């Protein structure tokens, strides 16, 4: 019985003196309140629980969601939801734990972010945050944060402005401007279509006019006399009874009922 109890106690001690470090995180031993410089990667690690603990820190990409009111260049307050993507450099984890502590998000990352975003967005107009300038603002915030966090072992991978809530009056003004621009584009399309149609009609009229001029130029007296002779010849070949009245130029036919053709 005593052996069984002893075995159970030994097994419990062994289990409590081991920890598993997963992929995507590192471990740092804290011995008598001091962090060691060694960094442990994934695997099973042992330690003496009475004097030592192992602090595990994620080195994967982490996301901080922030709802914040930011200033614009014209002094407006804009509500925004922003994601901060960051990661920790594995070899810097002991230094981070010593100098910043375990809650490095609240102690360093968020204060640096709030300072950087206030500095950057105050250089842009509110409408810029709702247009193609958004990506420029995101990159500027990221670069400002990296500058302030240089040497700390914290990498800012991206700053993403996921939603921008403009003041109602400004939002209506932007919508009205966009609507006016779309209407102007539509009218320009209509005008271009009308210009093309007018050009088509002009070309068609010029073609008809040119054709008439060519025909008129070709109908000289000699051509008309020649056509008249051809008509007399064709009439002479006909077996039908008819009366031909002519002044020598153009024939007129009188049928059996007295109708002039």
Order of alpha helices (4+ residues) and beta strands (2+ residues): alpha-beta-beta-beta-beta-beta-beta-beta-alpha-alpha-alpha-beta-alpha-alpha-beta-beta
